[in-house]
Amino acid sequence: MTDTPEDTTNPPGYDPNRLLDALIEQLQLKNDAALSRALEVAPPIISKIRHRTMPVGASMLIRMTEISGLEIGQLRTILGDRRGKFRISDKQFKPKDKP
């Protein structure tokens, strides 16, 4: 029986915990509560991201960039986000019709 080497060409998948843990290490913080204070968000936001009930949005990535000094591309790589482009629906910018 031979062990196959780990495939390093396919990076691991989407994992917000890896991103949050990397930020805690980068900023030399103790825990999620300290990270929420550094990001200036409520602690439940970090919890929701950890439990994958809330995605890591663009504004959160921008804030993470501001406090960590890492580029958005680096944060997305740590997060496991492999999308080439972000697409925004044109419906998001249309005003609602009044009855």
N, C-alpha and C positions, 0 to 999 in steps of 0.2 A: 504494500500500500504506500503510495507516494502522496505527499502533501502538495497541493497546487499552490503556487505563490498567489498572494492577494493581488487582485487586479487594481492597479492604481490609476488606470486610465478612466475609470468610472468613479467619480467622486461620490461620497455618500449622499443620500437623498435629503429632502427638506426636513430640517430639525431645528425649530426655534430655540430649544433648550441649549443646543450647542452655541448659538449666537449669544444668548443671555449669559451663559457661563463664560464665554470668551470675553465679553464686556466686563463682567465682574473681575476677571483675572487682569485684564488690561488696565482697568481703573483702580485695581488693588482695593476692591470693596469686600465687605464681609458676607453680604447676602442680598437677596432680592429686595428687601426693604431699603437698603442703602442704594441699590441701583435705581429704584423708583424715585428716590429723592434726587439722585444725580440727574435723572432724565426729566425730573419735574412732572411726573405722572403719578396717579393714585396707585397704591400697591396692588389693588385688584386687576389693574391693567396688565401688570407683569404676570400675575397668576393666570389670567385668561390667555395670554400669549403662550405661557408654559404648557397649559393644558389644551392648547390648540383650539380654543373656542373663539379666539380673536386672531386675525392674521397680523403679521408685522407690516403695517402700512407704510406708505411713502413718507408721511410726516414723522413717523417713529424712526425710520431709517435716517432721515435728515437730522433728527435730534441726536441719534446715536453717533452720527458722523461728527456733529459739532462737539460733543463731549469727549469722544474717544480719539479723534484725530485720524481715524481710519477712513478710507474712501468708501463710498457706497458700494462700489464693485467688490471690495474686500469683504464688506459686511454681507453682501448677497452670496458670496462664495462660502463664507462660514455658515450662513443660513442654509445653504444647499439649494438656493434658487437658481435654476439653470435657464430661465426664460431669456430669449434673445431680445425681446422687446416687451414693453409694457403697453397694453392697449387700453384706452379709455373709451368707453361708449359715448357716442355723440348724444345719447339720451340724457346723460348726466348734466349737460349744459343747457338743455332746452328748458325754457320756462314752462311751468305747469299751466295748462289751459284752465281758464276760469269758467265756471258753469253759467 
